[in-house]
Amino acid sequence: LDHLIDAAEDARTGQRNLIDLYASPEQAAERMSLLAERALACARTLPPPHRHELIVAAMASFYLSAPEAHAGEAAPVTRAVLDAFGPLATPAMAVFKARRTAERASAAMRRDRRDDRAVGTLAVRSADA
């Protein structure tokens, strides 16, 4: 899933992306969905199974909550994997999306404060001149 969300960056930097090995986005979606189903089946063999299912769904949700996972050719893969996880992914997706939104808001606030300080410094310099 890391390769799914890094596809654009990998293309820019000339790095190999494993998603490109699939013949089409549809094939990638089908195969990634099968991997998700297989991961859930393995998680169900571990005690307590529900906890391990949630852990696997949360791990996938970390990547699938990224904006890049919902754009372009990544979108069908994201939908297929989320469908494979079903409602198990819903809580983790909500948490990770909220976390990403909070991080963006925090970064914007830091930029605004930095810009305000820069404007204040310029005003002081102008007054001193």
C-alpha positions as CSV (number, residue, x, y, z in Angstrom):
1,L,0.0,0.0,0.0
2,D,3.0,2.3,0.5
3,H,3.7,2.0,-3.2
4,L,0.1,2.8,-4.0
5,I,0.3,6.2,-2.3
6,D,3.9,6.9,-3.5
7,A,3.2,6.3,-7.2
8,A,3.4,10.0,-8.3
9,E,6.5,10.6,-6.2
10,D,8.2,7.4,-7.5
11,A,7.4,8.5,-11.1
12,R,9.0,12.0,-10.4
13,T,12.1,10.5,-8.8
14,G,12.5,7.6,-11.2
15,Q,12.0,5.0,-8.5
16,R,10.5,1.6,-9.2
17,N,6.9,1.2,-8.0
18,L,5.5,-2.3,-7.5
19,I,2.0,-1.2,-8.4
20,D,3.3,-0.7,-11.9
21,L,3.9,-4.4,-12.2
22,Y,0.2,-5.0,-12.5
23,A,-1.3,-4.9,-16.0
24,S,-4.0,-2.4,-15.1
25,P,-5.5,-0.5,-12.2
26,E,-8.3,-3.1,-12.2
27,Q,-5.8,-6.0,-11.9
28,A,-4.0,-4.1,-9.1
29,A,-7.4,-3.6,-7.3
30,E,-8.3,-7.3,-7.7
31,R,-4.9,-8.6,-6.4
32,M,-4.6,-6.1,-3.6
33,S,-8.2,-7.0,-2.5
34,L,-7.1,-10.7,-2.4
35,L,-4.1,-9.8,-0.3
36,A,-6.3,-7.9,2.1
37,E,-8.7,-10.9,2.3
38,R,-5.7,-13.2,2.9
39,A,-4.3,-11.0,5.6
40,L,-7.7,-11.0,7.4
41,A,-7.9,-14.8,7.1
42,C,-4.5,-15.1,8.7
43,A,-5.4,-12.6,11.5
44,R,-8.5,-14.7,12.3
45,T,-6.2,-17.7,13.2
46,L,-4.6,-15.7,16.0
47,P,-6.0,-15.3,19.5
48,P,-7.9,-13.1,20.0
49,P,-8.9,-12.9,16.3
50,H,-11.0,-9.7,16.4
51,R,-8.1,-7.7,17.9
52,H,-5.7,-8.9,15.1
53,E,-8.3,-8.2,12.4
54,L,-8.6,-4.6,13.7
55,I,-4.8,-4.3,13.7
56,V,-4.5,-5.4,10.1
57,A,-7.4,-3.1,9.1
58,A,-5.7,-0.2,10.9
59,M,-2.4,-0.8,9.2
60,A,-4.1,-0.7,5.8
61,S,-6.1,2.3,6.8
62,F,-2.9,4.3,7.6
63,Y,-2.1,4.2,3.9
64,L,-5.6,4.3,2.5
65,S,-6.5,7.4,4.4
66,A,-3.9,9.4,2.5
67,P,-5.3,11.8,-0.1
68,E,-3.1,10.1,-2.7
69,A,-5.0,6.8,-2.2
70,H,-8.2,8.4,-3.5
71,A,-6.8,10.0,-6.7
72,G,-6.3,8.7,-10.2
73,E,-5.4,5.1,-10.7
74,A,-5.1,4.5,-6.9
75,A,-8.8,5.0,-6.3
76,P,-10.1,1.6,-7.5
77,V,-7.4,-0.1,-5.5
78,T,-8.4,1.8,-2.4
79,R,-12.0,1.0,-2.9
80,A,-11.3,-2.7,-3.5
81,V,-9.1,-3.0,-0.4
82,L,-11.6,-1.1,1.8
83,D,-14.4,-3.3,0.5
84,A,-12.3,-6.4,1.5
85,F,-11.9,-5.0,5.1
86,G,-15.5,-3.9,5.3
87,P,-16.6,-2.2,8.5
88,L,-13.4,-3.2,10.2
89,A,-11.6,-0.3,8.4
90,T,-14.2,2.4,9.3
91,P,-13.0,3.4,12.7
92,A,-9.3,3.5,11.7
93,M,-10.1,5.4,8.5
94,A,-11.9,8.0,10.5
95,V,-9.1,8.4,13.0
96,F,-6.3,8.6,10.4
97,K,-8.3,11.1,8.2
98,A,-8.9,13.2,11.3
99,R,-5.2,13.0,12.2
100,R,-4.2,14.1,8.7
101,T,-6.7,17.0,8.8
102,A,-5.3,18.1,12.2
103,E,-1.8,17.9,10.9
104,R,-2.6,20.0,7.9
105,A,-4.4,22.6,10.1
106,S,-1.5,22.7,12.5
107,A,1.0,23.2,9.7
108,A,-1.1,26.0,8.3
109,M,-1.2,27.7,11.7
110,R,2.6,27.4,12.0
111,R,3.0,29.0,8.5
112,D,0.6,31.8,9.4
113,R,2.5,32.5,12.7
114,R,5.8,32.5,10.8
115,D,4.4,34.8,8.2
116,D,3.0,37.1,10.9
117,R,6.5,37.2,12.5
118,A,8.1,38.0,9.2
119,V,5.7,40.8,8.5
120,G,6.3,42.2,12.0
121,T,10.1,42.0,11.5
122,L,9.7,43.9,8.2
123,A,7.5,46.5,9.9
124,V,10.1,47.0,12.6
125,R,12.9,47.3,10.0
126,S,10.9,49.8,8.0
127,A,10.3,51.9,11.1
128,D,14.0,51.8,12.0
129,A,14.9,53.0,8.4
